[in-house]
């Protein structure tokens, strides 16, 4: 599942001293968040970046549904902000400065208990201007399932499992000549500490890597030069990095390679298991982004029985910060048991790899005319 970035604008108290008191004024230069679904209970991860260690104080005010983070002896620098939209945990974030104290208030969608909040620090990722990351995880448990119901569900799932959908035969004549010498950057979504969406049997990060490797093999055989943002289960920037850092690291790989196109592979997720289908996203930052997305999407539709959810313009970070035409494909819903079962089949993975290669060949043929 993609990472969506936007700009941000009873009393239970607990304080947590994570590092030694800073001796100089500490600069706060980053505030990021990402909605994580790679654990049993989904959670919102908020990361505050500083250039020196700092002693934070965290207060949960359930009376007005506010989680208040106070950082003494600090100042707001050139603050980069990136928060997920439409998450079920935090509605609004405000940052205020009073003398040498910074207060970050998270307006919650609901009351949270102390046990639902984890607060810890990590060293900054390699290559980051910051030195410290304060990490705040807020869990968002779904409605509890009674033990008897849960037991029955898992018994049926493990012993029988959902029947996969029929893999639609896909045949296409591919003009491999137009692919020779082309530099194609393939981005398997998520990886390492970020599992992405989670199905009953597999994580998004694993399936995207499998499909990406199949596509890379087919393109290499056709004479293209393939650059993978990752070729194993790893973070691209660093473990538990902020969303912007991780996404920019992927863009940097494509930009440094001077890739002709950038293809980011993802799988979708929904709280409703019946929801399914494939969709494709692009941003019209160049005259060619739409045609790239359109050719790939039309071929992907032919390669599966999944519902066609359409082609959409979007301001996703990867699409905006890659220098070349870029596309983000969602090849099904891992939360849909039938689609997950189908995506686990090697035949369907090969079909999608071939359909994306066909779309790429048609794009380059069209662009060359």
Helices and strands as residue ranges (DSSP letters): E 12-14, E 26-36, E 43-50, E 56-61, E 66-72, E 74-82, E 90-98, E 101-108, G 114-116, E 117-123, E 132-139, H 147-159, G 176-179, E 183-188, H 204-221, E 225-228, H 243-256, E 261-268, E 278-282, H 289-302, E 308-313, H 317-321, E 325-333, H 337-343, H 346-368
